[in-house]
Amino acid sequence: WQNHSSCAEMDQTPGWRIMLLKHFGRNTTSEESIAEMDKLGYRPATHLEAYAFAEANPDLQRQFWIVALGSSTLDADCQCVAVLYSDSDRRILGSSWFGREWGSDRRFLFVRK
């Protein structure tokens, strides 16, 4: 996993974070989402922060996809980010392509800078 450039200066000290689950209500790209929230003082959550969020809020990912754009990994030749979702009774931490256009129903996890 490699952090997005917007997370280069993030505080990596363990502890509480102020998180925001953002629903844009429209299709958006990863970079558009990051840029819009940066103006409001938020950075994208990393995969580890998404995992911690899922532990603290297990029912949210059963309702809708939650995307963490703050870190990515290579899957084949694609840059992929962490996605929280569910399938029947299971909660899943999966991945999806960073470069895609995200549907209007997706939620994004951000952290206050």
Secondary structure, DSSP 8 states (H G I E B T S, - for coil): -EE-GGGTT---SSS---EEEE--SS-EEHHHHHHHHHTTTEEE--HHHHHHHHHH-TTHHHHS-EEEEEEEEEETTEEEEEEEEEETTEEEEEEEETTSEE-TT-EEEEEE-
